[in-house]
Amino acid sequence: MKSRILTRTILLVSFVSLFTDIASEMLYPVLPVYLTSIGFSVLLIGILEGIAEAVAGLSKGYFGQSSDVLGKRVPFVRAGYGLSALSKPMMALFTYPWWIFLARTFDRLGKGIRTGARDAILSDETTAEHKGRVFGFHRSMDTVGAAIGPLLALVFLWFYPGEYKLLFYLAFAPGLIAVGLTFLMKERKFEASQAKSKPGFLAYLKYWKQSAFSYRLLVAGLLMFALFNSSDAFLLLALKKDHISDTGMIGMYIFYNLVYALASYPLGALADKIGLKTMLIAGLILFAGVYLCFGFTSGTVVFLLLFFFYGIYAASTEGISKAMISNMAGRQETATAIGFYTSFASIFSLLSGSLAGILWFTLGMKLMFVISGTGVLLTVVYFLIIAKKLVRE
């Protein structure tokens, strides 16, 4: 790894994401169980997650554009990670439904505040030739945290079963470390956007008409994919239907995150050589293959193989898509471009989860996976058709 590619700022941003994901993923496997234990019904949990994700989705575009207009990145990153860290002990402090809604919304609002500005920092710190590597490295570090978090939760609950509240308080520690690291970041000066005043909450929607044609083609395809990309929770539910234990299920999730983490940087470097869009299309083909197989397989070894390829898919697409977007946007509008995409991606993910749930309930697990996988194959066809029009990767 060359220091000129992975700068001090890139390393700081990546370690901030690592510690934040440790905190978040310590709680991810136990959150539904904890909410149920304090009286939340499945319906109320669904409403809670829906509202929280909607807040995150709508806010990503607004705060991304605000970062461009003000010509600042670090304050948005610091505030976003700060809110997410604060939400962890809040979840355990009181159990009133309105308080839990507030705490969960704080967590997702924090994600909305920081996403555009953080990804713009990564883009500003490198060149178009190294975007795949830089975004891949960041995703790698982020996902290492996603593997460490559930592992820490497993160890803790092994010794202290049922002590969910204490786990929420403990998760505050890595979140606090993440916030502390943001104070080591320095603002890199850049010319602010030409906007004359602070944008309205939905003003970022106008970016669609102002953006490059290649950006619109890319984002349309990525949102098509988001619509067919159901929540990872459905993969875990498939494991449960195959009578795999809770420990085995969490172990699979950790394995997936480890594959994702280890593959992100080398695949990002490979994407810089063979082309970002080539890597993106390859990742989508892998996703479709995994989903088409998932409803018709059983057994731990087969599921491990599928989760391995699922980790490779994630490493081939998550950071790569943002790298492509950042290459299509000018420096003064990078956070807006990423914020617009991530905002709608969150909304489409909500729709996807709902559609997948309806398909699972009405048509069964197998057909849900087949429909999702087939939809992503259609997305691959779309990208193959428009590939030559994505002139800037």
Disulfide bonds with the S-S distance in Angstrom:
none
